[in-house]
């Protein structure tokens, strides 16, 4: 009888659930986005973490970044002498600008210097692809308005990946207009890459055949060779070669294990969008669901948001910032 009573007590305890507190739930094995990145990329993101204010919403973070003195004092732990030096240099360079215009220009420079790495860090830590989609879009609209002549063409991949075709075409035409060496004797491999990208965007088919022969000469980094292969596949309208070339390009970057490029490789996304803009069939065979440095969520977000900054209002931060980024109309003093 005692055994039966004990057994009934055990059954009752199980049914009633009095042992529930003793049962441990299995731990979730799902890794965070940060944990899925290469070690070097994880280190870079962690280094940016204290500067990207991950708890703030996007517009709140931009407001914090816009306030140069406050932001730099947080970054450096005290008021930055470097900020004061930049302020003085701007005043010397633009003596006709009022004090508040100098401050706005200083804030635009701050965005140019800080936003790319911080928005990538926010994308990882918040696990929200819109952070990098909106962040890069804001960055390039600022650069378009404040840099004037586009002396660097490194940004074209980002421009294409976020649908900023108006700026990409403007930069391409400008870059081609500065081409003075018809035999490419004074151009390195990076310049040739930029020329090829620009010629495809600008529709200059006569320049491409001459560029390909130059690109195959001499030694160059494997990732750059892969870049050339994708460009040529796009120019040749070869869907299989585009897919294989993009895959090889990404594989080479995975082996390089680069910091922020291990999170979102804007060159790869830009090449994809360039091919897609010419003919969607060119990218039909490429796997857009793969992992980093291809960011599948960022790609899907850009598909769904052809105007990445639609609906955003920055006038509460700065009228000048709102004019440049949202209205796409820089103030007269910035012209």
C-alpha positions as CSV (number, residue, x, y, z in Angstrom):
1,X,0.0,0.0,0.0
2,X,2.8,2.4,0.8
3,X,4.3,1.8,-2.6
4,X,1.0,2.4,-4.2
5,X,0.5,5.7,-2.3
6,X,4.1,6.8,-3.2
7,X,3.4,6.0,-6.8
8,X,0.1,7.9,-6.8
9,X,1.9,10.8,-5.2
10,X,4.5,10.8,-8.0
11,X,1.7,10.6,-10.6
12,X,-0.2,13.4,-8.9
13,X,2.9,15.6,-8.8
14,X,3.5,15.1,-12.4
15,X,-0.1,15.8,-13.3
16,X,-0.4,18.9,-11.0
17,X,3.0,20.1,-12.2
18,X,4.7,20.6,-8.8
19,X,8.0,19.7,-10.4
20,X,7.8,22.3,-13.1
21,X,10.3,24.5,-11.6
22,X,12.9,21.7,-11.7
23,X,12.5,21.2,-15.4
24,X,15.1,23.4,-17.4
25,X,14.2,24.6,-20.8
26,X,16.7,23.8,-23.5
27,X,18.9,26.8,-24.4
28,X,18.3,28.3,-27.8
29,X,21.1,27.4,-30.2
30,X,20.3,30.2,-32.6
31,X,23.3,32.5,-33.0
32,X,23.0,36.3,-33.1
33,X,23.9,38.1,-36.3
34,X,27.1,39.3,-34.6
35,X,28.1,35.7,-33.7
36,X,27.7,34.5,-37.3
37,X,30.3,36.9,-38.6
38,X,34.1,36.3,-38.9
39,X,36.1,37.1,-35.8
40,X,37.7,40.1,-37.3
41,X,34.3,41.6,-38.3
42,X,33.0,40.9,-34.8
43,X,35.9,42.8,-33.3
44,X,35.3,45.8,-35.6
45,X,31.5,45.9,-34.8
46,X,32.2,45.7,-31.1
47,X,34.7,48.6,-31.4
48,X,31.9,50.7,-33.1
49,X,29.2,49.6,-30.6
50,X,29.7,52.5,-28.1
51,X,29.7,55.1,-30.9
52,X,26.6,54.0,-32.8
53,X,24.0,54.3,-29.9
54,X,22.2,51.1,-30.8
55,X,19.3,51.9,-28.4
56,X,18.3,55.0,-30.4
57,X,16.0,54.9,-33.4
58,X,17.5,55.9,-36.8
59,X,16.5,59.5,-36.8
60,X,17.5,59.9,-33.2
61,X,20.9,58.5,-34.0
62,X,21.3,60.9,-36.9
63,X,20.4,63.8,-34.5
64,X,23.1,62.6,-32.1
65,X,25.7,62.4,-35.0
66,X,24.7,65.9,-36.3
67,X,25.6,67.4,-32.9
68,X,29.3,67.3,-33.6
69,X,30.6,68.7,-30.2
70,X,28.4,66.4,-28.2
71,X,29.1,63.3,-30.3
72,X,32.9,63.8,-30.3
73,X,32.9,64.4,-26.5
74,X,31.3,61.1,-26.1
75,X,33.6,59.4,-28.5
76,X,36.8,60.9,-27.0
77,X,35.6,61.4,-23.4
78,X,36.2,65.2,-23.7
79,X,35.8,68.0,-26.1
80,X,37.8,67.3,-29.2
81,X,40.6,69.8,-30.2
82,X,40.4,68.2,-33.6
83,X,36.8,69.5,-34.0
84,X,37.9,73.0,-33.2
85,X,40.7,72.8,-35.7
86,X,38.2,71.6,-38.4
87,X,35.9,74.5,-37.5
88,X,38.7,77.0,-37.8
89,X,39.8,75.6,-41.2
90,X,36.3,75.8,-42.6
91,X,36.0,79.4,-41.4
92,X,39.3,80.2,-43.2
93,X,38.3,78.3,-46.4
94,X,34.8,79.8,-46.6
95,X,35.1,83.3,-45.1
96,X,31.7,84.4,-46.5
97,X,29.8,81.7,-44.5
98,X,28.0,82.7,-41.4
99,X,28.8,80.9,-38.1
100,X,25.6,78.7,-38.3
101,X,26.5,77.7,-41.9
102,X,30.0,76.7,-40.7
103,X,28.4,74.5,-38.0
104,X,26.1,72.9,-40.6
105,X,29.0,72.2,-42.9
106,X,30.9,70.7,-40.0
107,X,28.0,68.4,-39.3
108,X,27.8,67.3,-42.9
109,X,31.5,66.4,-42.6
110,X,30.8,64.5,-39.5
111,X,28.2,62.4,-41.4
112,X,30.7,61.8,-44.2
113,X,33.4,60.6,-41.7
114,X,31.4,58.6,-39.3
115,X,28.1,57.2,-40.8
116,X,29.3,54.3,-43.0
117,X,30.9,52.2,-40.2
118,X,28.4,53.1,-37.6
119,X,25.3,52.3,-39.7
120,X,26.9,48.9,-40.6
121,X,27.4,48.3,-36.8
122,X,23.8,49.3,-36.1
123,X,22.6,46.9,-38.9
124,X,24.4,44.0,-37.1
125,X,23.6,44.9,-33.4
126,X,20.0,45.8,-34.1
127,X,19.6,43.0,-36.6
128,X,17.8,45.5,-38.9
129,X,18.8,45.8,-42.5
130,X,17.0,49.1,-42.9
131,X,19.8,50.7,-40.7
132,X,22.4,50.2,-43.5
133,X,19.9,50.8,-46.3
134,X,18.8,54.2,-44.9
135,X,22.2,55.0,-43.5
136,X,24.1,54.6,-46.7
137,X,21.4,56.4,-48.7
138,X,21.6,59.4,-46.4
139,X,25.4,59.3,-46.6
140,X,25.6,59.4,-50.3
141,X,23.0,62.1,-50.7
142,X,25.1,64.2,-48.3
143,X,28.3,63.4,-50.3
144,X,26.5,64.3,-53.5
145,X,25.6,67.7,-52.2
146,X,28.7,68.6,-50.2
147,X,31.6,67.1,-52.2
148,X,30.9,69.0,-55.4
149,X,33.3,67.4,-57.9
150,X,33.3,63.6,-57.4
151,X,37.0,62.9,-57.4
152,X,36.5,59.5,-55.9
153,X,34.6,56.8,-57.7
154,X,34.8,54.2,-54.9
155,X,31.2,54.8,-53.9
156,X,29.5,53.6,-57.1
157,X,28.8,50.1,-55.7
158,X,26.9,51.6,-52.8
159,X,25.1,54.0,-55.1
160,X,23.8,51.2,-57.3
161,X,22.9,48.9,-54.4
162,X,20.6,51.5,-52.9
163,X,19.1,52.6,-56.2
164,X,20.8,56.0,-56.4
165,X,21.1,55.8,-60.2
166,X,20.9,59.6,-60.7
167,X,24.1,60.1,-58.7
168,X,25.7,57.0,-60.2
169,X,25.2,58.3,-63.7
170,X,26.3,61.8,-62.8
171,X,29.5,60.4,-61.2
172,X,30.1,58.1,-64.2
173,X,29.8,60.9,-66.8
174,X,32.1,63.1,-64.8
175,X,34.7,60.4,-64.4
176,X,34.7,59.6,-68.1
177,X,35.0,63.3,-68.9
178,X,38.2,63.5,-66.9
179,X,39.8,60.6,-68.9
180,X,42.8,62.2,-70.6
181,X,45.0,59.2,-71.3
182,X,43.6,57.3,-74.3
183,X,46.2,54.5,-73.9
184,X,45.6,54.1,-70.2
185,X,49.4,54.3,-69.5
186,X,48.8,56.3,-66.3
187,X,45.9,54.3,-65.0
188,X,46.3,51.6,-62.3
189,X,44.0,48.6,-62.0
190,X,41.6,50.4,-59.7
191,X,41.3,53.3,-62.2
192,X,40.5,50.8,-65.0
193,X,37.9,49.1,-62.8
194,X,36.3,52.5,-62.2
195,X,36.4,53.3,-65.9
196,X,34.7,50.0,-66.9
197,X,31.9,50.5,-64.3
198,X,31.4,54.1,-65.5
199,X,31.4,53.1,-69.1
200,X,28.6,50.5,-68.5
201,X,26.5,52.9,-66.5
202,X,27.0,55.7,-69.0
203,X,26.4,53.4,-72.0
204,X,29.8,53.9,-73.6
205,X,30.2,50.6,-75.4
206,X,33.2,51.7,-77.5
207,X,35.5,52.1,-74.5
208,X,34.9,48.6,-73.0
209,X,36.8,46.5,-75.5
210,X,40.0,48.5,-75.0
211,X,39.6,48.3,-71.2
212,X,39.4,44.5,-71.2
213,X,42.7,44.1,-72.9
214,X,44.4,46.4,-70.3
215,X,42.7,44.6,-67.4
216,X,44.2,41.3,-68.3
217,X,47.8,42.6,-68.2
218,X,50.1,42.0,-65.2
219,X,49.5,40.8,-61.7
220,X,46.6,42.0,-59.6
221,X,44.7,40.9,-56.4
222,X,42.5,37.9,-57.0
223,X,39.4,39.8,-55.8
224,X,40.1,42.5,-58.5
225,X,40.3,39.9,-61.2
226,X,37.0,38.5,-60.1
227,X,35.5,42.0,-60.2
228,X,36.7,42.4,-63.8
229,X,35.2,39.0,-64.7
230,X,31.7,40.1,-63.4
231,X,31.9,43.4,-65.3
232,X,32.8,41.7,-68.5
233,X,30.0,39.1,-68.0
234,X,27.5,42.0,-67.5
235,X,28.8,43.8,-70.7
236,X,28.5,40.5,-72.6
237,X,25.0,39.9,-71.3
238,X,25.9,36.4,-70.0
239,X,23.6,35.4,-67.1
240,X,25.6,32.2,-66.2
241,X,28.9,34.1,-66.2
242,X,27.4,36.9,-64.1
243,X,26.2,34.4,-61.4
244,X,29.4,32.4,-61.4
245,X,31.5,35.6,-61.4
246,X,29.6,37.2,-58.4
247,X,29.9,33.9,-56.5
248,X,33.7,33.8,-57.1
249,X,33.9,37.5,-56.1
250,X,32.1,36.9,-52.8
251,X,34.2,33.7,-52.1
252,X,37.4,35.7,-52.5
253,X,36.2,38.3,-50.0
254,X,35.2,35.5,-47.6
255,X,38.8,34.3,-47.7
256,X,40.1,37.8,-47.2
257,X,38.0,38.0,-44.0
258,X,37.8,41.8,-44.2
259,X,36.2,43.7,-41.4
260,X,33.1,45.7,-42.6
261,X,33.1,44.1,-46.0
262,X,32.4,40.8,-44.3
263,X,29.1,42.2,-43.2
264,X,27.8,44.0,-46.4
265,X,29.8,43.9,-49.5
266,X,28.5,46.9,-51.4
267,X,30.6,46.1,-54.5
268,X,28.8,42.8,-54.9
269,X,25.4,44.3,-54.3
270,X,26.2,47.2,-56.7
271,X,27.4,44.7,-59.4
272,X,24.1,42.8,-59.0
273,X,22.0,45.9,-59.3
274,X,24.0,47.1,-62.3
275,X,23.3,43.8,-64.1
276,X,19.7,43.8,-63.1
277,X,19.2,47.4,-64.4
278,X,20.3,46.3,-67.8
279,X,18.3,43.1,-67.9
280,X,16.7,41.2,-64.9
281,X,17.5,37.9,-66.6
282,X,21.2,38.6,-66.1
283,X,20.8,37.9,-62.3
284,X,18.2,35.2,-62.5
285,X,20.7,32.4,-61.8
286,X,22.4,34.1,-58.8
287,X,21.5,33.0,-55.3
288,X,20.3,36.0,-53.4
289,X,19.5,34.0,-50.2
290,X,23.1,33.2,-49.3
291,X,25.0,34.4,-46.3
292,X,27.6,37.1,-45.6
293,X,29.3,39.0,-47.1
294,X,26.2,38.9,-49.3
295,X,23.5,40.4,-47.1
296,X,20.2,38.7,-48.1
297,X,18.1,40.8,-45.8
298,X,19.6,44.0,-47.1
299,X,19.0,42.9,-50.6
300,X,15.4,42.1,-49.9
301,X,14.9,45.4,-48.1
302,X,16.3,47.4,-51.1
303,X,13.9,45.4,-53.3
304,X,11.0,46.6,-51.2
305,X,12.3,50.1,-50.8
306,X,13.3,51.6,-54.1
307,X,13.3,55.0,-52.4
308,X,15.2,54.1,-49.1
309,X,14.4,57.4,-47.3
310,X,10.8,57.7,-48.3
311,X,8.7,59.2,-45.5
312,X,11.6,60.4,-43.3
313,X,11.5,63.9,-41.9
314,X,14.8,65.4,-40.7
315,X,13.6,69.0,-40.4
316,X,13.5,68.6,-36.6
317,X,17.3,67.9,-36.7
318,X,18.3,70.5,-39.2
319,X,16.6,72.4,-42.1
320,X,19.8,72.1,-44.1
321,X,20.0,68.4,-43.6
322,X,16.3,67.9,-44.5
323,X,16.9,70.0,-47.7
324,X,19.9,68.0,-48.8
325,X,18.7,64.5,-47.9
326,X,14.9,64.6,-48.3
327,X,14.2,67.4,-50.7
328,X,17.4,66.8,-52.7
329,X,17.9,70.5,-52.9
330,X,21.0,71.9,-51.3
331,X,20.9,75.5,-49.8
332,X,22.3,78.2,-52.0
333,X,25.4,78.7,-49.8
334,X,26.4,75.1,-50.5
335,X,26.3,75.4,-54.2
